């Protein structure tokens, strides 16, 4: 141990905060939090911490950095932000680039509508979710629109219409745009939809039946018939949902399955005692004990989730569980339970979630360990001309067209071949035109016609596939196989949803409908891994180009925001995008930010000065 490190250990503060462990090159190896920083650090180096990974970690530490906070809760938030920013090797980083779908309704709008969104925002609207797949969210949304004929158009369309659209003609909308429905009657339908999403189906049925009887007594038979049909549809839906709890609880159940350092997590979503689905998370790699990762996992998962349920079940107790419960209660706004059950129905549910995680890991591991079988299936199911020994995949990364980059990753015999990776800084495209960017990247790669792959994978749907085919035609390379691999979007879903389908679908040349590979999971996992690696490679390059526009340097440009206030903003909001979207009142709620300064910060981000940091 060097003298400087010994000095750091001996001078560690006796206060709550966060510690950063670094190697000889200054790279952050581990970020942790502690109620007493000195006691925690001495446990690492004094031999009293018996965790298996500690000797490996300690042997690599050359420097320590401490950030003191006022409370343990501040330390918890700061630890989470630093893990997401630096992604240390020995921390759990829940790398999930996709946000799960939620359903949003804003009651402050004159005629509210239900819509699908990915990321919940602090905008005063109500959010429901997350849903296990975009298909299940879309199915729910379509059910709502069938049952409660509310508008689906955007605000601009609503204000600009002079006559009802087709939705009104087919009785899917009440045409509030042209005054065909009284605002109070419209809002009653909105409230009925919210009651259904809130899990108050039985209470809603009682209210609808009472209204149906009243309409019949008043000889309003058309209204009574509409309510009768609505009641029947809700009853059918409630019957189809699988009841697993007699207490009608809302629960998230975290099932874990582990093999060595690989950990698979599946979250079983239960609302009002009914299973909504199982939500697999990206596979994690962690050398330490399972219970040591639970705090970071929960923190990162609920960072981007609209709804926190009344009860959360986990497989084991962990050190700062009570602190985590308090944080989640504060975020939820109501009390909740964070439990590690040891008997009864909750333990059965935990085992069910664990079985889902085990199945997921084994199928994904199979595609990792034996890619030959997955490649053979791929060649067969995608009807490829050649066995896909060499696969090249492309992805685009940009924000509003700025700092646009493309990535290409190469897989040989189902495994990454880093020597074949390429990055492209987009040169000829102005603005946010992903198709043109993809065209440029593909043309630059294949213009010489050398070292051609057996299969080209582009991240996207029909549009990106058409671009790739156009490039190959222009370069006189029509014999190459190319596919588009797309994540499901709300507008791409077929009527009726299809909740058992994978969110990823494959588009093939000269085939109208997408191909779903959920029946061949090892092949699907391999394609997903290739696509995700291309995405990771593109995002890492884009992030590197944005280094000069990072969080702190941009805030330095705002007069009145010093080190203390930057730290307070970081603790409260976590990232620049959230600060940009925050209202003046939300900024004022941050310690040390008065209304005048809050207005300056808001103006900075909304008059164009803060846009460069995108």
SEZA-557338 format. One record per residue (C-alpha): residue number from 1; residue in three letters; z, x, y. Coordinates in pm, whole numbers, always signed. Each point is the difference from the previous one (the first is absolute). Layout:
N
   k   r     zz     xx     yy
 NUM ALA      Z      X      Y
...
END
This chain:
614
   k   r     zz     xx     yy
   1 UNK     +0     +0     +0
   2 UNK    -98   +145   +339
   3 UNK   +251    +44   +280
   4 UNK   -167   -255   +225
   5 UNK    +21   -267   -270
   6 UNK   +370    +79    -59
   7 UNK    +58    -43   +371
   8 UNK   -178   -334     -3
   9 UNK   +214   -124   -287
  10 UNK   +329   +109   +158
  11 UNK    -92   -157   +335
  12 UNK   -117   -331   -140
  13 UNK   +146   -284   +212
  14 UNK   +273   -227   -130
  15 UNK   -185   -314   +103
  16 UNK   -247   -251   -142
  17 UNK   -364    +95    +15
  18 UNK   -306   +133   -176
  19 UNK    -65   +344   -147
  20 UNK   -339   +163    -59
  21 UNK    -28   +272   -265
  22 UNK   -286   +247    +52
  23 UNK   -163   +278   -201
  24 UNK    -88   +350   +123
  25 UNK   -322   -125   +164
  26 UNK   +181   -273   +194
  27 UNK   -131   -281   -219
  28 UNK   +247   -288    -46
  29 UNK   +109    -29   -363
  30 UNK   +254   -278    +26
  31 UNK   +140   -245   +256
  32 UNK   +341   -152    -58
  33 UNK   +267   -195   +185
  34 UNK   +376    +34     -7
  35 UNK   +317   -152   +140
  36 UNK   +133   +355    +43
  37 UNK   -278   +259    +22
  38 UNK   +224   +301    -67
  39 UNK   +154   -147   -315
  40 UNK   -338   -103   -137
  41 UNK   -162   +340    +62
  42 UNK   +292   +190   -153
  43 UNK    -29   -216   -311
  44 UNK   -357   +127    -45
  45 UNK    +89   +367    +29
  46 UNK   +352    -10   -143
  47 UNK   -100   -118   -346
  48 UNK   +180   -336    +21
  49 UNK   -327   -199     -1
  50 UNK    -90    -35   -368
  51 UNK   -343   -163    +36
  52 UNK   -262   +171   -215
  53 UNK   -249    +65   +280
  54 UNK   +253   +174   +231
  55 UNK    -37   +359   -139
  56 UNK   -380    -20    +38
  57 UNK    +31   -132   +354
  58 UNK   +273   +239   +117
  59 UNK   -188   +305   -130
  60 UNK   -289    -81   +236
  61 UNK   +202    -72   +319
  62 UNK    -30   +259   +278
  63 UNK   +101   -208   +301
  64 UNK   +184   -319    +97
  65 UNK    -36   -233   +295
  66 UNK   +247   -271   +100
  67 UNK    -47   -314   +211
  68 UNK   +330   -164    +89
  69 UNK    +11   -379    +39
  70 UNK   +270   -232   +126
  71 UNK    +23   -208   -318
  72 UNK    -92     +9   -368
  73 UNK   -246   -283    +60
  74 UNK   -186   +209   +258
  75 UNK    -12   +282   -255
  76 UNK   -144   -239   -259
  77 UNK   -279   -107   +236
  78 UNK    -76   +353   +117
  79 UNK    -13   +130   -359
  80 UNK   -257   -264    -89
  81 UNK   -218    +83   +303
  82 UNK    +11   +374    -72
  83 UNK    -88    -50   -367
  84 UNK   -305   -205    +98
  85 UNK   -101   +258   +261
  86 UNK    +48   +322   -203
  87 UNK    -24   -121   -364
  88 UNK   +230   +271   -139
  89 UNK    -58   +114   -357
  90 UNK   +347    -89   -130
  91 UNK    +25   -342   +166
  92 UNK   -137   -327   -129
  93 UNK   -297   -100   +212
  94 UNK   -120   -350    -71
  95 UNK   -369    +65    +71
  96 UNK   -152   -345    +21
  97 UNK   -286    -14   +247
  98 UNK    -69   -367    -49
  99 UNK   +215   -266   +159
 100 UNK    +58   -310   -208
 101 UNK   -127   -332   +126
 102 UNK   +225   -241   +186
 103 UNK    -55   -345   +146
 104 UNK    +67    -35   +372
 105 UNK    +52   -302   +227
 106 UNK    +83    +19   +369
 107 UNK   +182   -312   +120
 108 UNK    -45   +107   +362
 109 UNK   -373    -71    -18
 110 UNK   -110   -347   +122
 111 UNK   -147    -80   -344
 112 UNK   +142   +249   -253
 113 UNK   -200   +109   -304
 114 UNK    +82   +178   -324
 115 UNK   -180   +330    -39
 116 UNK     +6   +302   -230
 117 UNK   +113   +331   +149
 118 UNK    +87   +338   -143
 119 UNK   +270   +135   +228
 120 UNK   +278   -219   +140
 121 UNK    +75    +61   +367
 122 UNK   +291    -74   +228
 123 UNK   -185   -272   +189
 124 UNK   +221   -304    -50
 125 UNK   -221   -151   -271
 126 UNK   +121   -104   -347
 127 UNK   -119   +208   -295
 128 UNK     +2    -87   -371
 129 UNK    -46   +262   -268
 130 UNK    -81   +254   -120
 131 UNK   -224   -152   -266
 132 UNK    -58   +191   -327
 133 UNK   -376     +8    +67
 134 UNK   -241   -105   +268
 135 UNK   -136   -255   -248
 136 UNK   +335   -174    -35
 137 UNK    +45     +0   +379
 138 UNK   -347   -143    +45
 139 UNK    +63   -264   -265
 140 UNK   +317   -104   +182
 141 UNK   -183    -10   +332
 142 UNK   -282   -212   -142
 143 UNK   +255   -237   -152
 144 UNK   +167    -34   +341
 145 UNK   -332    -68   +172
 146 UNK    -92   -264   -259
 147 UNK   +336   -170    +24
 148 UNK    +70    +42   +370
 149 UNK   -331    -24   +191
 150 UNK    +74   +246   +279
 151 UNK   -250   +205   +193
 152 UNK   -131   +328   -145
 153 UNK   -197   +109   +308
 154 UNK   +112   +271   +240
 155 UNK   +147    -76   +342
 156 UNK   -326    +79   +178
 157 UNK   -192   -246   -217
 158 UNK   +272   -263    +46
 159 UNK    -23     +9   +380
 160 UNK   -380    +19    +12
 161 UNK    -97   -295   -221
 162 UNK   -142   -323   +135
 163 UNK    -43   -181   -332
 164 UNK   +164    +21   -346
 165 UNK   -127   +253   -253
 166 UNK    -89    -50   -367
 167 UNK   +367    +43   -103
 168 UNK    +73   -331   +174
 169 UNK   -289   -172   -175
 170 UNK   +133    +95   -344
 171 UNK   +358    -95    +97
 172 UNK   +130   +358     -2
 173 UNK    +98     -7   +370
 174 UNK   +125   -264   +244
 175 UNK   -212   +139   +288
 176 UNK   +274    +81   +252
 177 UNK   -273   +187   +193
 178 UNK   -139   -329   +132
 179 UNK   +318   -207     +6
 180 UNK    -47   -195   -324
 181 UNK   +370    +45    -93
 182 UNK   +320    -37   +202
 183 UNK   +183   +335    +42
 184 UNK   +324   -141   -146
 185 UNK   -178   -128   -310
 186 UNK   -169   +338    -39
 187 UNK   +331   +186    +29
 188 UNK   +152   -226   -266
 189 UNK   -269   +119   -242
 190 UNK    +76   +361    +94
 191 UNK   +370    -56    -68
 192 UNK    -84   -156   -338
 193 UNK   -203   +310    -91
 194 UNK   +286   +226   +105
 195 UNK   +244   -203   -212
 196 UNK   -227    +48   -302
 197 UNK    -26   +377    +57
 198 UNK   +375    +22    +55
 199 UNK    +57   -135   -351
 200 UNK   +126   -337   +119
 201 UNK   -255   -186   -213
 202 UNK   +240   -260   -141
 203 UNK   +138    -88   +342
 204 UNK   -353    -19   +138
 205 UNK    -98   -239   -281
 206 UNK   +287   -230    +93
 207 UNK   -106     -6   +366
 208 UNK   -367    -62    -90
 209 UNK    +91   -287   -234
 210 UNK   +208   -162   +272
 211 UNK   -289    +31   +246
 212 UNK   -242   -142   -261
 213 UNK   +222   -306    -53
 214 UNK    +29    -53   +375
 215 UNK   -379    +25    +45
 216 UNK    -56   -253   -280
 217 UNK   +252   -243   +151
 218 UNK   -181    +28   +333
 219 UNK   -330    -74   -184
 220 UNK   -131   +347    +91
 221 UNK   -156    +41   -343
 222 UNK   -229   +292    +89
 223 UNK   +299   +208   +114
 224 UNK   +198   -107   -309
 225 UNK   -287   +105   -229
 226 UNK    -21   +343   +165
 227 UNK   +375    +50    -44
 228 UNK    -22   -117   -363
 229 UNK   -267   +262    -76
 230 UNK   +200   +268   +181
 231 UNK   +312    -86   -203
 232 UNK   -193    +13   -329
 233 UNK   -148   +343    +83
 234 UNK   +340   +145    +89
 235 UNK   +156   -142   -317
 236 UNK   -276   +159   -213
 237 UNK    +55   +335   +169
 238 UNK   +375    -10    -47
 239 UNK    -43    -85   -368
 240 UNK   -228   +302    -55
 241 UNK   +246   +247   +147
 242 UNK   +218   +170   -260
 243 UNK   +370    -57    +59
 244 UNK   +212   +300   -102
 245 UNK   +324    -71   +184
 246 UNK   +210   -315     +8
 247 UNK   +141   +100   +338
 248 UNK   -337    -12   +184
 249 UNK    +64   +345   +150
 250 UNK   -240   +222   +190
 251 UNK     +6   +339   -174
 252 UNK   -183   +333     -3
 253 UNK    +58   +181   -328
 254 UNK    -81   +371    -18
 255 UNK    -96    +99   -353
 256 UNK    -31   +374    -69
 257 UNK   -144   +193   -291
 258 UNK    +11   +376    -17
 259 UNK   -159   +276   -205
 260 UNK   +105   +344   +120
 261 UNK    -73    +29   +371
 262 UNK   -232   -301     +1
 263 UNK   +155   -327   +113
 264 UNK   -170   -338    +10
 265 UNK   +152   -285   +199
 266 UNK    -93   -368    -29
 267 UNK   +155   -261   +228
 268 UNK    +44   -344   -152
 269 UNK    -25   -256   +282
 270 UNK   +203   -318    -50
 271 UNK    +19   -272   +263
 272 UNK   +205   -318    -40
 273 UNK    +63   +101   -361
 274 UNK   -373    +24    -82
 275 UNK   -203   +310    -83
 276 UNK   -272    +69   +256
 277 UNK   -122   +313   -178
 278 UNK    +59   +365    -79
 279 UNK    -89   +254   +267
 280 UNK    -61   +355   -132
 281 UNK    +67   +283   +244
 282 UNK   -184   +334     -1
 283 UNK   +130   +239   -264
 284 UNK   +267   +237   +132
 285 UNK    +76   +358    -97
 286 UNK   +364   +102    +35
 287 UNK   +198   +277   -169
 288 UNK   +351   -126    +81
 289 UNK   +209   -279   -148
 290 UNK   -142   -350    +23
 291 UNK   +291   -136   +204
 292 UNK    -58   +269   +264
 293 UNK   -340   -150    +88
 294 UNK   +105   -365    +30
 295 UNK   +116    +21   +361
 296 UNK   -330   +151   +123
 297 UNK   -202   -239   -215
 298 UNK   +171   -311   +142
 299 UNK    -16   +132   +355
 300 UNK   -372    +73    -15
 301 UNK    -87   -318   -189
 302 UNK   +176   -237   +240
 303 UNK   -133   +190   +302
 304 UNK   -334   -179    -38
 305 UNK   +109   -327   -164
 306 UNK    +10   -328   +188
 307 UNK   +268   -167   -211
 308 UNK   +328   +135   -134
 309 UNK   +148   -239   -259
 310 UNK   +357   -115    -44
 311 UNK    +50   +220   -308
 312 UNK   -138   +342   -100
 313 UNK    +53   +128   -353
 314 UNK    -21   +373    -76
 315 UNK    +48   +192   -327
 316 UNK   +287   +223   +115
 317 UNK   +264    +46   +268
 318 UNK    -53   +275   +259
 319 UNK   +215   +186   +249
 320 UNK    -83   -175   +329
 321 UNK    -64   -341   -150
 322 UNK   +241   -177   +235
 323 UNK   -164   +162   +303
 324 UNK   -343   -107   -128
 325 UNK   +125   -356    -49
 326 UNK   +129     -9   +359
 327 UNK   -333   +131   +131
 328 UNK   -201   -259   -196
 329 UNK   +233   -279   +116
 330 UNK    -55   +108   +359
 331 UNK   -377     +5    -51
 332 UNK     +6   -338   -179
 333 UNK   +235   -161   +249
 334 UNK   +210   -155   -278
 335 UNK   +228   +107   -283
 336 UNK   -146   +129   -327
 337 UNK   +114   +146   -331
 338 UNK   -112   +339   -133
 339 UNK    +99     +6   -367
 340 UNK    -34   +211   -314
 341 UNK    +62   -268   -269
 342 UNK   +161    +90   -332
 343 UNK    -13   -335   -179
 344 UNK   -134   -352    +12
 345 UNK   -328   -144   +124
 346 UNK    -37   +258   +276
 347 UNK     +4   +280   -256
 348 UNK   -271   -182   -197
 349 UNK   -214    -21   +314
 350 UNK    +57   +369    +69
 351 UNK   -117    +82   -353
 352 UNK   -308   -218    +49
 353 UNK    -89   +193   +317
 354 UNK    +61   +326   -187
 355 UNK   -238   -106   -278
 356 UNK   -270    -64   +259
 357 UNK    +61   +348   +143
 358 UNK    -15   +157   -350
 359 UNK   -333   -168    -79
 360 UNK   -145   +112   +334
 361 UNK   +106   +363    -43
 362 UNK   -125    +25   -358
 363 UNK   -340   -140    +89
 364 UNK    -34   +229   +301
 365 UNK   +120   +302   -199
 366 UNK   -258    -79   -267
 367 UNK   -276    +25   +259
 368 UNK   +149   +332   +117
 369 UNK    +42   +157   -344
 370 UNK   -318   -123   -165
 371 UNK   -267    -47   +269
 372 UNK   -283    +30   -257
 373 UNK    +69   -350   -134
 374 UNK    +24   -139   +354
 375 UNK   -329   +167    +94
 376 UNK   -175   -138   -309
 377 UNK   +118   -350    +87
 378 UNK   -109    +58   +359
 379 UNK   -351    +97   -109
 380 UNK    -18   -308   -223
 381 UNK   +148   -265   +230
 382 UNK   -178   +123   +314
 383 UNK   -327    +48   -193
 384 UNK    -46   +353   +131
 385 UNK   -312   +198    -75
 386 UNK   +198   +314    -81
 387 UNK   +346    +85   -126
 388 UNK   +209    +47   +320
 389 UNK   +106   +359    -62
 390 UNK    -15    +82   +371
 391 UNK   +111   -269   +245
 392 UNK     -3    +36   +378
 393 UNK   +187   -252   +217
 394 UNK    -21    -54   +378
 395 UNK   +234   -153   +257
 396 UNK     +4    -34   +380
 397 UNK   +304    +39   +225
 398 UNK    +10    -82   +372
 399 UNK   +183   -215   +251
 400 UNK   -232   -201   +217
 401 UNK   -273   +255    -58
 402 UNK   +206   +290   +139
 403 UNK    +31   +329   -190
 404 UNK   -214   -145   -278
 405 UNK    -11   +200   -323
 406 UNK   -133    -45   -351
 407 UNK   +126   +145   -325
 408 UNK   -162    +72   -334
 409 UNK   +203    +73   -313
 410 UNK   -141   +112   -332
 411 UNK   +131    -85   -346
 412 UNK   -127   +194   -302
 413 UNK    +59   -165   -337
 414 UNK   +249   -237   +158
 415 UNK   +210   +266   +177
 416 UNK     +4   +117   +364
 417 UNK   -215   +308    +69
 418 UNK   +128   +133   +332
 419 UNK   -285   +248    +40
 420 UNK   -233   -296    +32
 421 UNK   +192   -168   +284
 422 UNK   -173    -25   +340
 423 UNK    +97   -121   +347
 424 UNK   -242   -122   +266
 425 UNK    +71    -38   +373
 426 UNK   -224   -289   +105
 427 UNK   -242   +123   +267
 428 UNK   -265   -263    +69
 429 UNK   +188   -330     +8
 430 UNK   +165   -150   +307
 431 UNK   +250   -282    -32
 432 UNK   +151   -159   -311
 433 UNK   -308    -23   -225
 434 UNK   +118    +80   -353
 435 UNK   -344    -66   -148
 436 UNK   -169   +255   +227
 437 UNK   +279   +250    -71
 438 UNK    -43    -45   -375
 439 UNK   -377    +45    +40
 440 UNK    +48   +329   +187
 441 UNK   +247   +139   -256
 442 UNK   -215    -90   -301
 443 UNK   -318   +131   +160
 444 UNK   +163   +332    +88
 445 UNK   +131    +38   -355
 446 UNK   -321    -86   -188
 447 UNK   -272   +112   +240
 448 UNK    -60   +323   -194
 449 UNK     -3   -177   -338
 450 UNK   +224   +265   -160
 451 UNK   +286    -32   -253
 452 UNK    -47   -374    -27
 453 UNK   +276   -211   -159
 454 UNK    -35   -247   -285
 455 UNK   +170   -274   +201
 456 UNK    +64    -60   +371
 457 UNK   +295   -220   +100
 458 UNK    +22   -135   +356
 459 UNK   +317   -163   +129
 460 UNK   -110   -349    +96
 461 UNK   -199   -302   -104
 462 UNK   -357   -120    +25
 463 UNK    -58   +151   +344
 464 UNK   +106   +352    -94
 465 UNK   -192    -22   -326
 466 UNK   -314   -102   +189
 467 UNK    +45   +300   +231
 468 UNK    +26   +235   -298
 469 UNK   -311   -147   -162
 470 UNK   -185    +34   +330
 471 UNK    +91   +370    +25
 472 UNK   -115    +68   -357
 473 UNK   -327   -181    +68
 474 UNK    -60   +194   +323
 475 UNK    +67   +327   -184
 476 UNK   -217   -100   -298
 477 UNK   +299     +5   -237
 478 UNK    -13   -353   -142
 479 UNK   +104   +106   -350
 480 UNK   +366    +65    +84
 481 UNK   +264   -255   -101
 482 UNK   +210   -131   +288
 483 UNK   +273   -264    +20
 484 UNK   +223   -149   +268
 485 UNK   +373    -30    -73
 486 UNK   +166   -245   +236
 487 UNK   +348   -138    +49
 488 UNK    +12   -379    +18
 489 UNK    -17   -147   +348
 490 UNK    +85   -357    +87
 491 UNK   -357    -96    +92
 492 UNK   -139   +146   -325
 493 UNK   +207   -213   -233
 494 UNK   -168   -281   -190
 495 UNK   +128   -358    +46
 496 UNK   +305    -62   -212
 497 UNK   +122   +360     +8
 498 UNK    +38   +142   -349
 499 UNK   +346   +146     +6
 500 UNK    -34   +200   -321
 501 UNK   -285   +212   +133
 502 UNK    +49   +354   +118
 503 UNK    -18    +47   +373
 504 UNK   -271   +261    -51
 505 UNK   -353    -98    -83
 506 UNK   -318   +194    -73
 507 UNK   -335    -70   +162
 508 UNK   -312   +106   -189
 509 UNK   -359    +26   +126
 510 UNK   -211   -314    -47
 511 UNK   +301   -206   -111
 512 UNK   +120   -281   +227
 513 UNK   +353    -49   -132
 514 UNK   +269   +266    -11
 515 UNK   +116   +138   -334
 516 UNK   +373     -8    -80
 517 UNK   +135   +266   -236
 518 UNK   +348   -141    -62
 519 UNK    -86    -42   -371
 520 UNK    -52   +378    -22
 521 UNK   +301   +131   +195
 522 UNK    -40   +369    -89
 523 UNK   -351     -1   +151
 524 UNK   +122   -193   +303
 525 UNK   +290   +244    +53
 526 UNK   -239   +296    -17
 527 UNK   -230   -149   +263
 528 UNK   +299    -91   +216
 529 UNK   +132   +355    -28
 530 UNK   -337   +142   +106
 531 UNK    -23   -242   +294
 532 UNK   +361    +63   +106
 533 UNK    -54   +376    -12
 534 UNK   -304    -32   +227
 535 UNK   +210   -213   +236
 536 UNK   +287   +249     -2
 537 UNK   -236   +288    +70
 538 UNK   -165   -183   +291
 539 UNK   +329   -110   +154
 540 UNK   +153   +348    -25
 541 UNK   -299   +147   +189
 542 UNK    +14   -274   +261
 543 UNK   +375    +52    +42
 544 UNK    -52   +372    +54
 545 UNK   -252    -71   +277
 546 UNK   +253   -228   +167
 547 UNK   +282   +257     +1
 548 UNK    -27    +59   +376
 549 UNK    +39   -370    +59
 550 UNK   +320    -40   -194
 551 UNK   +293   -225    +68
 552 UNK   +214   +225   +218
 553 UNK   -271   +164   +211
 554 UNK   -135   -338   +108
 555 UNK   +342   -129    +99
 556 UNK    +44   +320   +207
 557 UNK   -269   -134   +231
 558 UNK   +214   -298    +99
 559 UNK   +225    +75   +302
 560 UNK   +363    -64    -79
 561 UNK    -24    +44   -377
 562 UNK   +195   +311    -96
 563 UNK   +130   +139   -330
 564 UNK   +283   -253    -37
 565 UNK   -222   -300    +68
 566 UNK   -277   +133   -226
 567 UNK   +256    +23   -280
 568 UNK   +121   -355    +71
 569 UNK   -357   -133    -11
 570 UNK    -65   +187   -325
 571 UNK   +310   -151   -159
 572 UNK    -80   -352   +117
 573 UNK   -374    -25    -66
 574 UNK    -91   +284   -235
 575 UNK   -359    +59   +114
 576 UNK   -229     -6   +301
 577 UNK   -194   -310   -103
 578 UNK   +318   -209    -15
 579 UNK   +102   +121   +348
 580 UNK   -346    -88   +132
 581 UNK    +34   -354   -139
 582 UNK   +360    -50   +119
 583 UNK    +72   -244   +281
 584 UNK   +196    +96   +309
 585 UNK   +303   -191   -133
 586 UNK    -15   +189   -330
 587 UNK    -15   +330   +188
 588 UNK   +295   -100   +219
 589 UNK   +205    -57   -318
 590 UNK    -21   +375    -73
 591 UNK   +304   +196   +112
 592 UNK    -66   +182   +327
 593 UNK   -319   -192    +87
 594 UNK    +41   -216   +309
 595 UNK   -242   -269   +106
 596 UNK   -177   +216   +259
 597 UNK    -63   +273   -256
 598 UNK    -98   -255   -266
 599 UNK   -263   -139   +239
 600 UNK   -130   +354    +64
 601 UNK    -27    +68   -375
 602 UNK   -177   -330    -61
 603 UNK   -239    +61   +290
 604 UNK    -74   +352   -128
 605 UNK   -119   -136   -334
 606 UNK   -191   -295   +142
 607 UNK   -189   +155   +292
 608 UNK   -196   +238   -222
 609 UNK   +205   +318    +42
 610 UNK   +162    -27   -340
 611 UNK   -314    -97   -189
 612 UNK   -102   +353    -84
 613 UNK   +280    +34   -248
 614 UNK   -131   -298   -199
END
